[in-house]
Amino acid sequence: MLRCTTLATISLLATVSLLSAQTAPSESSPPTSSPPAVESPSTVEPMEDARPGDHWTYELRDDISGEVKSTITNTVTDVSDSEISTRSALLGSPNFGYQTFDRSWNLINNGIWRYTPNDGTGIRAPLAVGKTWSFKSTDLNSTAGISWKRAGTTKVVAQESVTTRAGTFGTFKLEVHLKFKMPTTQPRNSRPCCRFGTRRRSITG
């Protein structure tokens, strides 16, 4: 299951006892005050490893009406030292989709497209607001004879809480900027072009 890395803030309050003087302080002595509270650095919980049987469900809703348009359930089917395999099921459809990710949840293969080395849309732990990284890959659809060059950047833009029916979870919001370019060496019925896109997503538990 796609797990989140949550930020737990631990506040430590340090108090200092004031020792009483044996003699009364002089009138010119400045007043004493307790030191300010000391806050420890924030720590990030490590991401839990995926296990076969882990599953999560997406409800795709209309932005205006809020009506559920489709429901997709992803289930982890296999985990190795280098890869995570999942199965996708669309509610109401007898068909399944299969995906292979690396251990950082970058997509490698979805049964139609293969991404070399990966599609770059996974994470790079540990996550922190402001962290940015870039990626490049080659996307190949061997059945259709189409190849794309992919480049992009990912930035962690926020940390927030998300409430679902399963509870409230700490999340990181990632903003992904993508650029696709079709090489000029394509079949005659294809033409080189570029597309740009921005995708936002949250890493949740």
N, C-alpha and C positions, 0 to 999 in steps of 0.2 A: 504494500500500500504506500502510496505517496505520502510520506510523513513530513511533518514540518519540523523546522528547528525553531523553538520558541525562546523568547528572551525573558529570563526570570530576573527581576531586580530585587536584590536583597539589601535592605537598609540596616546598617549596624549603627546603633546609637551608643556612642562612647561617652561615659560620664566620668568626671574627675572629681574626687572628693577633695574638698578644701580643708586643709589642716588648720585648726584653730591656733592662733598665736598665743604664747604664754602671757604676753602683755598687750594692752590695748593698742591698736594702730594709731599712729600720729595723725593729726588733722590733715597733714599734707600728703598722706598716702593715697594713691589713686584707688578707686573702688575695684574690687575683683569681680570677674564674671566667669561663668562656665564656658568652656570651649564649645564651638559649634559641633553639631552632629557630624559624624564621618560616614560617608556613603561608600560602600565597596564598589569596585568596578562591576559592570554588568557581565553576566556569564550566559553563554548560549548552550542549551542542551544539545548533545549530539543527535544526529538523525538515526532513527532506528532502522535496522536492516529489514528489507522486504522479505516476506515469507510466503510460500505457496498457500493460496487460500485467502490472502489479503484481498480486499475488494473495496471499491468506492463507486459512488453513483453520481452522475451529473444530470441535473434537470435544466434543459435549455428553455428559457422563457422569453416570451415576447416582451420587448423593452417597454411598450406602452401599456398593454393590457395585463401583463404579468401571467398570461396563460402559458401553461407548459406545452411546448411544441414537440419535445422529444425527451426521452429518458435513456441514458446510456450507462451501463454498468461495466466497469473494468475489473478483471480478476487476475491476480498473479498466478500463473500456472507453473513456472519453474524459475529457480534462482541458481546461478553458478557463480564462480569467483569473479567473472567479468561481465555477465549479462543478466538481465531480468526479462522474462517473457510474460506477456499478458494477453488476455482474450477480452474482446469488446463485444457486448451484446446490446443491440438496440431493442427496446421494449416493443413487442408486437411483430418483430422480424425473426424468422427462423435462422437467419444467417449470422455468422460470427466473423469478427475481424481479429487478426493476430498481429502483435507488435513485439519487437525486440528492442530493448533499451540497454545502454551501458549502466554501470552501477551509480552513475550520477544523473540518471533519467534523461540522458540524451537519446533521441530516437535513432536507431540504426537501420531498421527494416520494418515496413508495415505490410508486407506481402505484395505491394505494388511498386513502391519506391524503395530504393536502397540508398542510404546516405553514408558517404565516405569522408572523414572517419565517422561522423555522426551529424545530426541536423543542428546541433548547437543549442537547442532549447532546454537543456537540462539546467542543473544548478552547479555552482562551485562553492562548496562549503569551506569555511563557515560563512554564512550570510550576515551582512550588516548593511544598514541603510547607507547609500552612497557608493557601495561597491559596484564596479563596472568591469565587464570583460568582453572581449570580441571573439568571433569564431568565423570559420570558413568551411565549406564542404562542397562536395559534388553530389548532386541528386540524380539518380539514374532510374529511369523506367525502361527496363530492357524490353518489355513486351511491346510498348509503343515506339521504342527507339528514340526516346527523348532524354536529353541530359540538361540539367541546369547547374549553373554555378551560384552558390549561395554565400552571402556574407552578411554579417550582422553584429549588433552589440546588444548586451543585456545590462540593465542597471537596476539595482535594488532601490526603489523609490520611496518605500514607506514600510512601516511596521504597524499592524493594526489587529484588532480582534474581529473575528467573523463568527456569527452565530448561525448554526444550522439546527436541524431537528436532532442531530446527534450531540449537540452541546455547543459551547463556545470555545474557540480555538485561537491561539496566537498565530498570526500569519506574517509573511513577508510578501509585499507586492512587487512583482518584477515587470519591468517595461522592456519589451523586446522590439528592436528595430531590424527589419529584414530587407535585404535587397537580392533580387533574383536576376540572373542574366543568362539568356540562352546563347550558347556558343554559335558561331557562324557556320560550323560544320554540322548542319542538321539536314534532315530530309527536305526535298524540294517544297513540300507542302507546309513546311515550318518556316518561320522567319525570326531573326534575332530581335529580341525586345528586352526591355527592363521593366521590373515592377518593384514598387516600394510599399512597405506596409509597416504598421505598428501594431503590436499585440501586447495586451496587458493580462497578467494572470497572477493568482495568489498561490503561494505554497502553503498548504494547510495540513492539519493533521486529520 
